[in-house]
Amino acid sequence: MEKIKVLIVDDEPLIRHALGTILAIDSGIVTVNSVENGRAAVEYCKDHQVDVVLMDLQMPIMDGVSATKAIKSVEDSPSVLAITAFSSDEYLVPVLTAGASGYLVKDSEPDEIIRAVHAVHQGTAAISPSVSSDLVSAVREAYRDNSQDIQDLAYDLGITNREFEILKLLARGLNNTEISRTLAISETTVKTHMAKIFVKLDVRDRVQALVAAARMGLIEIPKD
């Protein structure tokens, strides 16, 4: 089986080394390079095959949010997994809206980091539990837009009642299996609806769908 090619981006040499050591635990992952700023990451991704970029956010020359936006502007770009020492909404929502598929804090357990790399590579989302409340608050405070009636907006987007139900359950943090049990439909049907939601909201994964739907005022995200 082909290994997941990971690029580590961090301005601290010790952090780059530590992350490389953690990723080496998993035989299905290979670190192809490590660079010290966002600009170097963008240039490396242009010239080399990378599956997942493990992206720090606070760096000189080019920060992680700007680098993520540049990397994700290219077709067939690698997945970006933001990893930072801070769970601040100052970076959380911007990097997700820039195209990152996940957000971890650096004190995450090694197995959590490895699972997150696999998750974003497979097209799903990865968010540290410790930052989930920040995501809720940041999306609610900074990205709510109630300028249009929700039902009219849903109609304009072509979102069905069933897709609305799935979005609401997604906002509660349910995964596909839990959504299928709650709605008494198959997991395959949930995945089909989810794929349609992604298309209608013009997003790539569950986190992006959550941010977009909350930003437009389609869903309320519970604090608990």
C-alpha positions in Angstrom: 0.0 0.0 0.0 1.3 3.4 -0.9 2.3 5.5 2.0 0.8 8.9 2.9 3.4 11.6 1.9 3.5 14.3 4.6 5.2 17.7 4.6 5.9 19.2 8.0 5.8 23.0 8.2 7.0 24.7 11.4 9.5 27.4 12.2 10.8 25.5 15.3 13.4 22.8 14.5 12.5 20.8 17.6 8.9 20.7 16.7 9.6 19.6 13.2 11.8 16.8 14.6 9.2 15.8 17.2 6.4 15.6 14.6 8.6 13.6 12.3 9.3 11.2 15.1 5.6 10.8 15.9 4.7 10.2 12.3 7.5 7.6 11.9 5.5 5.4 14.3 3.0 4.7 11.6 4.3 2.5 8.8 1.7 3.9 6.5 3.1 7.5 6.7 6.3 8.9 5.3 7.6 12.4 6.0 8.9 13.7 2.6 10.3 16.9 3.9 10.1 19.6 6.7 10.3 23.3 6.0 10.4 26.4 8.3 7.8 28.7 6.8 4.7 29.0 4.7 6.4 30.2 1.5 8.7 27.3 1.5 5.7 25.0 1.9 3.9 26.5 -1.0 7.0 26.2 -3.2 7.6 22.6 -2.2 4.0 21.6 -2.9 4.4 23.1 -6.4 7.3 20.8 -7.3 6.7 17.6 -5.3 3.9 15.1 -4.6 2.5 15.7 -1.1 -0.7 14.1 0.3 -0.9 16.0 3.6 0.6 19.2 4.9 1.0 19.4 8.6 0.9 23.2 8.9 1.9 25.5 11.8 0.1 28.8 11.8 2.5 31.3 13.4 5.6 31.5 11.2 7.8 34.2 9.7 7.8 35.2 6.0 4.4 33.5 5.3 2.0 32.4 8.1 0.1 29.2 8.0 -3.3 30.7 7.0 -1.8 32.4 3.9 0.1 29.3 3.0 -3.0 27.1 3.3 -4.9 29.4 1.1 -2.2 29.4 -1.6 -1.8 25.6 -1.4 -5.5 25.0 -1.6 -5.9 27.3 -4.6 -4.3 24.7 -6.8 -6.3 21.8 -8.3 -5.7 18.4 -6.7 -3.9 20.1 -3.9 -2.8 18.2 -0.7 -4.9 18.1 2.4 -3.9 20.6 5.1 -3.9 19.7 8.8 -3.3 22.8 10.9 -1.4 22.2 14.1 -0.7 25.0 16.6 0.1 25.7 20.2 -2.9 27.9 20.4 -6.7 27.0 20.3 -7.6 30.6 19.6 -10.4 31.5 17.2 -8.0 34.1 15.8 -6.6 31.3 13.7 -9.2 28.5 13.9 -11.9 29.7 11.6 -9.5 31.6 9.2 -7.5 28.5 8.5 -10.5 26.3 8.1 -12.1 28.8 5.6 -8.7 28.9 3.8 -9.1 25.3 3.1 -7.7 23.3 6.0 -9.4 20.0 6.7 -8.4 19.8 10.3 -7.1 21.7 13.3 -5.0 20.2 16.1 -3.2 21.6 19.1 0.5 20.6 19.5 -0.1 18.9 22.9 -2.3 16.3 21.2 -1.4 12.7 21.9 0.7 11.0 19.2 -2.0 8.6 18.2 -4.4 11.5 17.8 -2.0 13.2 15.4 -1.6 10.0 13.4 -5.3 9.4 13.2 -5.8 13.0 12.0 -3.3 12.6 9.2 -5.2 9.5 8.0 -8.5 11.3 8.4 -7.7 14.3 6.3 -6.0 12.2 3.7 -9.2 10.2 3.4 -11.2 13.4 2.9 -12.8 13.6 6.4 -12.2 16.2 9.1 -10.1 16.2 12.2 -10.6 18.7 15.1 -9.0 18.5 18.5 -11.7 18.0 21.2 -9.9 20.8 23.1 -10.7 23.4 20.4 -14.3 22.3 19.6 -15.8 24.9 21.9 -13.6 27.6 20.2 -15.0 26.5 16.8 -18.5 26.8 18.0 -17.9 30.3 19.5 -15.9 31.6 16.5 -18.4 30.4 13.9 -21.3 31.8 15.8 -19.8 35.2 16.6 -17.8 35.9 13.4 -19.6 34.1 10.7 -23.3 34.4 11.2 -25.2 36.1 8.4 -29.0 36.5 8.9 -29.6 38.9 6.1 -31.7 36.3 4.3 -34.5 34.2 5.6 -33.2 30.6 6.3 -35.9 28.9 4.3 -35.5 31.1 1.3 -31.7 30.6 1.5 -32.1 26.8 1.7 -34.5 26.9 -1.3 -32.0 29.0 -3.3 -29.3 26.5 -2.5 -31.5 23.5 -3.3 -31.1 22.0 0.2 -33.8 19.5 0.9 -35.5 18.9 4.3 -33.6 15.7 4.8 -30.3 17.5 4.1 -31.4 20.1 6.6 -31.8 17.4 9.2 -28.4 16.0 8.5 -26.8 19.4 8.7 -28.4 19.9 12.1 -27.1 16.6 13.4 -23.7 17.4 12.0 -23.8 20.6 14.0 -24.4 18.4 17.1 -21.2 16.5 16.4 -22.7 13.3 15.2 -20.8 11.1 12.7 -22.3 9.2 9.8 -23.1 6.1 11.8 -24.9 8.1 14.5 -26.8 10.2 11.9 -28.0 7.0 10.2 -29.3 5.6 13.5 -31.0 8.8 14.5 -32.8 9.2 11.1 -33.3 5.4 10.6 -31.6 5.5 7.3 -28.6 3.6 6.0 -25.1 4.9 6.4 -24.8 4.8 2.6 -27.8 7.1 2.3 -26.2 9.5 4.8 -23.0 9.6 2.8 -25.0 10.3 -0.4 -26.8 13.2 1.2 -23.6 14.5 2.7 -22.0 14.5 -0.8 -24.9 16.5 -2.1 -24.6 19.0 0.8 -20.9 19.4 0.0 -21.7 20.3 -3.6 -24.5 22.7 -2.7 -22.4 24.5 -0.2 -19.3 24.3 -2.4 -17.2 22.7 0.3 -14.9 19.7 0.5 -15.6 18.1 3.9 -17.6 18.1 7.1 -15.8 20.9 8.8 -16.1 23.1 5.8 -19.8 22.3 5.5 -20.2 23.1 9.2 -18.4 26.5 8.9 -20.3 27.4 5.7 -23.7 26.5 7.0 -23.2 28.4 10.3 -21.8 31.4 8.4 -24.9 31.6 6.3 -27.2 31.1 9.3 -28.5 27.8 8.1 -27.8 26.0 11.4 -27.3 26.8 15.1 -24.3 25.1 16.7 -24.9 24.1 20.3 -22.4 25.2 22.8 -22.4 21.9 24.6 
